[in-house]
Amino acid sequence: MDKNLARIRHERSLRDFPNLRLEDDEYVEFAFMRSKICLKMIFGGMVAGLVVILLGFLLILMGQAMLDEMGRNFLFIILFALLAAAFIIGAVSLRVYRGNRLYITNKHVTQFVMNSLVSGSINIIDLAQIEDASFRQDSLLQKLLHYGTLRLSTIGDETTYTFKYSDISAKDLRAVTKLISEAKKEAGKEA
């Protein structure tokens, strides 16, 4: 690649991905996140929870004559607490969803994994150390909704890095595999 073009791509990657520590001649080729189906599931769960809570409000309002004021206020407090819990769970789920990213540069793979607000990890793999890249779909639902698991296996200690709920296309997987083989060739020239 032309050095000027590589420099421009590096500067753009620094601007677009400030959370990555890129080397001087490194730039981002791909930036993957979890599939949009995860986002739809989060919003679907929030809507279902809100519908149930609103139905609870309606039932309380319809049955007001049977409850005294203290009982009605107690039920309203419980429903408001459930409403607040639904919004908090939704906000935490969105934060965790956005915290899962996979960046593939011309030299490394950087994976940010967030399981909860307090549990997460960062994995950085040299492209030349990757032996195998594969994409797996284990169920009919995954095939229908076009998501699965990206697996990257390393040479030597045979560590496997997975990026679940990914919607990487076959075209993207071929491009990643090509990047890996180019990185291996480059590493072979340097050795």
N, C-alpha and C positions, 0 to 999 in steps of 0.2 A: 504494500500500500504506500502511496505517496506520503512523504513525511509531513507536508503541509496539511493534507487531508486528515492524517492521524492526529496532528496537533489541534486542528479545529474540532474533531470529534472528542478529543480529550477535554478540551475547554468546555465544550457543551455538556459532556458527561459530568464534569465538576459542578456546573451550574444546575443541571437537572437532578442530580443525585448527590446532594451535599452530605448524606449520611454514609457514603462509601469513601473509603480511603484508597484512592487510586494512585498507582505509580505514575511516573512522569509520562510514559508513552502508552498508558492504559486507557481504554475507553469502553463504555458499555455497549454491548451488541444487542442483548435482550434483557428486558425487565418483565418478569412474570409475577402474577399475584394469584391468589386462589380464584377459583371459578366463580362466575357471577351467580351460579346456583346457590352458593353459600349465602350470598347477600339476600337472595330471594327467600331462602329458608329463614334467615334472621327476621326479615320484615314480615313474613308469613306468620311466624311464631308470635311476633309482637302484635299483629292485627288480631290473631286468634285470642290472645290473652286479653286484649282490650275489649273485644266483643263479649267475652265471658264476664268481664268486670262490669261493662255497661249493662248487660242483662241482669246482673246482680243489683245494680242501681234501680233498674226498672221494676224488678220484683219487690224491692224495698218500698219504692214509691207506690206501687199498686197495693201493697199490704200494709200501708200506714195505719189504717184503722185498727188493725189487730195488735200493733206494737205501741208501747208507751214511748214517751219522748226519750227516755234514757236508753232503751233498747234500740231505737231508731238511730240515735247518735252513735252508739257503739258499733252498729253495722256500717254506718257511713265511715267511721274511722278505719275500720278494717278494710273496706273497699278502697278508700283513699291510699292506705298503706300498700295494698295490692297494686294499685295503679302506679304508685311511685316505684315499686319493685319492678314492675314490667318495663318502665322506662329505663331504670338503672341497668337491668339485665340486657336490654336492647343496646344501650350505649356501650356497655362492656363488651358485648358480642361484636359490635362494629369496630371497636378499638382492636380487639384480637384479630378480627378479619383483616383489617388494614395493616397489622403488624407482621403478617406472613408474606414475605417477598423472596424472590429468587432473582439474582442479578448474574448475568453471564457477560463477562468482559472478554477482551481478546487474550487475557492471561489467566483469569481466575473465575471461579464460581463462588458467589457469596450468597448464603442462605440465612435469612432472618426467620426464625421460628418463634411464634408466640402462642403458648398454650393457654395462658391466663394473664391477668394483669401483672402477676408476680413471677410467672414461670416462662422462661424463654431461653433461646440460645442463638448463637451466631456461628455458622460454619463457613470456613473459607478453604477452598480446594484449588490447587493449581491445576489448570486444564490439562497439562501434560501428564498428571498423575491419574487421570480418569481412564479407566480401562473400558467401561461399558456405560452407555446411556440408553435407557429404555423407558417406554411409557406403557403402563398396564391399566386395563379396565377389567374389573372383576365381576361386574354384574350387568344385568340388562338395563337397569336404571342408569348406570354410568355410561353405557353405550348410547342410550336414548338422549341423555342430557349432555353428552360430550365432555365428560370430565373423568379423571383417573389419577394415577400416581406416577410421577416422574422419578426414576431411580438412576442414581449415578454411583457406580462402583469404582473404587480406587484400586490401583496396583499395589501389591505388597501386602499390607495389613488387611486387605480385602474389606475395607469399611464401605458400607452402603449408605448413601445419603438419599433420603426420600423427601419428596415434596408432594404431599397429598392434596386432593381436591383441585388439581390443576387442569386447565383446559388447553394444554399445549397441542397444537395441530401437528400432523405428520410432517408438514413442510418445515415447521419450526424445529422439530426433532432432527430432521435431516440436516438443517443448518447448524444445529448445536453439535451434531456428530462430525460435521465437516470442520467446525472450529476446533474440536478436540484433536482431530487428526492433524490439522495444521499446527497446533501447539506442540504436538508430539514430534513432528518433523522439525520444527524450530528448535526444540530442546535437543534433538539428535544432532543438529548442526553445531550447537554450542558445546556439546560434550566432546 
